[in-house]
Amino acid sequence: MRIIIIGAGVGGCASFLFLRKYLPADNHSIKLIEAHANPLETSTIIGGGLGLAPNGLRTLSLIDEALPRKITSLGFEAPMAEFRTGPRDQFLGLYVMGRKERYGWSNLMVQRATVHECILEEAIKADAGAGDVQFGRKVASVDSTGTDRCMKVTFEDGSTEEADLVIGADGRRSTIRDFVAGKHVDGLNGIGGFVPLSYIEPYVEHTQSPLIMTWGSMGFFGFSPIGSGPATKSAERKAMWWSVYASDTPATPDSPRAPIKQQLQARFRGFEGAIPKIIDALCTGAPGVSDIIVFPRYRLPEFLERWDRPGAVLVGDAGHIALPESGQGVSFAVEDAATFAMLLKRYLEAIPDEAKAAECAGQSYSQIRKPRVEKTIIAATRNANNKRGMGPWQRWIRDWFIWIWCKLARESSGDELFAHKVEEAVDKHLTEKGY
Ligand SMILES: Cc1cc2nc3c(=O)[nH]c(=O)nc-3n(C[C@H](O)[C@H](O)[C@H](O)COP(=O)(O)OP(=O)(O)OC[C@H]3O[C@@H](n4cnc5c(N)ncnc54)[C@H](O)[C@@H]3O)c2cc1C
C-alpha cells in the first residue's frame, strides 16, 4: 500500500512512526511530506509553550519509551496548577493536572518546538536517508482519481503523486479538511511567549505550584516554568506565559506588537506580581524576552461528521481543533496517529483487499476517536468562555465555581482523559465488531 502523510507536525511525525512500527516495511511505502523547511536545520523556534498531558506522553512511549523521557527532560513537570483571581492575586485553589504517581507520566509544560523537534528527529532517524521524509513540498489539493480507488496528490509546484491512502496531518488550516468543512476564528485571541525564568522565580517561591493561572475581569493570564529550550537550540531556563481574551478584531501573526502590549497593560492594570513584570518587558528587546506569539484560535463551525472517507483520513488538528484549554492538542494528535496505525494493521491482517481494509480502519478510527475528542472539546469551550470579559457578579459566580470545583474535584476525575490507553480502546472496539 502506498501511504502519503501530509504535514510533518506532531500528528504527521507520529503517524509516520506508528505506521512504520505496525506495518511490515516490505509491503508498504510510507512517505511524510511537509510544506516548510526542516525546522531542525533552522534556528527559528516555531510556536509557543503548551501543556503536554500524561496520556500524550504515555502514547508516545508506545513508539519508544526514550522519546517521552527525552521530552520530559527538556520540559518542566507541573502536576498541579494554582488558580488565582483578580489584581491582588487571590488564591482560589489547587488543581491536579496529572501526577506521575497516578499515570506514569506527569503533566509537562514544554515548548511546542521541543516536542515537535524530538519527534521529528525520530522520524528522520527512522527514514535513515531513504528520502521518504520530504520538506518544502506544499500540497495544493488531493482528489480521488476514480480509478482503482487511487488518490492523486497535487503539489503547489505542479508535481503530482499517487497514493492508496492519504493521511491529512496538515493542521488547523488543513487542505484535506477543506473538502469537508469550513473554518472560522472564534473571537478569542490567544497570545503568548517566553521570558527568562528569573522573571517569575521570586513570585513562585512560596506558592504550592509554580504553574499559575489567573482569571481577571477582562481576560486570563497564565505562566509557568518550561524547562530548557528545544533540543537543538538554546538551553536557557525559561518561563512561558499565555493570555486569552475576547476581541472582535483578533490579532494576526502580522499585527503590530505595540498595540497588543498596550491592550495587555490595560487589561491587567493594577495587577501585582509576575504578570505586570512580564507584560512590561514585552517589546523592549530585553534579553531572553521573546516576541509576542499570536495564535488566532480557529474553531470548526461544527464537528465534522467523520474524519475518514475512502482513500483519506484526518489526524490531529486537521480533524478537530482542540482549544488550548483542553491541554490535549498534542496528546490527541498522537493518540489519533497511534489508533489509526493499530487499526490499519489489524484490518490489513484480517481483510485481503487493502483498500477495503483501509476503509474499515478509517471508519473504526472515526468511531473510536470522535466521542472522546469531542467531549473534551465541548468541556474546553465552556472553560474558554470563562476567559471573556465579565461584570462583578459574573466574576463572583465564576470565582466561587472555580473555588468549589478545586475543593470537590477528585483526582480520579482526570482518569478518563489521562489514563486512556489507545491499544485497549482499539482491542475493545475490534472485539465488539467481531475481529
Ligand atoms: C507554527 C505552529 C505553532 C503552534 N504553537 C502552539 C502553541 O504554542 N501552543 C499550543 O498549544 N499549540 C500550538 N500549536 C498547535 C499544536 O502544535 C497542535 O495542536 C498539535 O501539535 C497537533 O498538531 P498537528 O500535527 O495536528 O498539526 P500542526 O502541528 O499544525 O502540524 C501541521 C503540519 O502540516 C504542515 N502543512 C500544513 N499544510 C500543508 C500542506 N498543504 N502541505 C504540506 N504540509 C502542510 C504544516 O506546515 C505543519 O508542519 C502550533 C502549531 C503550529 C503549526
The ligand as an ORCA input file, in Angstrom:
! r2SCAN-3c Opt
* xyz 0 1
  C       3.522     27.007     13.928
  C       2.697     26.342     14.985
  C       2.767     26.809     16.304
  C       1.986     26.228     17.304
  N       2.101     26.685     18.565
  C       1.346     26.150     19.533
  C       1.464     26.600     20.864
  O       2.267     27.456     21.158
  N       0.652     26.076     21.821
  C      -0.247     25.081     21.512
  O      -0.961     24.608     22.406
  N      -0.344     24.597     20.266
  C       0.413     25.116     19.275
  N       0.304     24.651     18.014
  C      -0.673     23.572     17.774
  C      -0.135     22.227     18.218
  O       1.181     22.046     17.748
  C      -1.078     21.188     17.634
  O      -2.356     21.306     18.245
  C      -0.639     19.766     17.865
  O       0.754     19.627     17.746
  C      -1.275     18.840     16.846
  O      -0.712     19.203     15.656
  P      -0.909     18.610     14.237
  O       0.246     17.740     13.899
  O      -2.273     18.088     14.058
  O      -0.821     19.950     13.375
  P       0.387     21.004     13.271
  O       1.291     20.977     14.426
  O      -0.278     22.296     12.928
  O       1.193     20.467     12.020
  C       0.690     20.535     10.710
  C       1.858     20.475      9.751
  O       1.342     20.372      8.427
  C       2.069     21.248      7.595
  N       1.196     21.602      6.470
  C       0.098     22.369      6.526
  N      -0.464     22.472      5.303
  C       0.318     21.719      4.469
  C       0.250     21.427      3.089
  N      -0.730     21.936      2.317
  N       1.201     20.627      2.524
  C       2.193     20.101      3.322
  N       2.296     20.364      4.643
  C       1.374     21.156      5.209
  C       2.395     22.427      8.494
  O       3.475     23.177      7.981
  C       2.717     21.728      9.804
  O       4.057     21.362      9.901
  C       1.078     25.170     16.985
  C       1.025     24.698     15.654
  C       1.838     25.258     14.672
  C       1.812     24.726     13.238
*
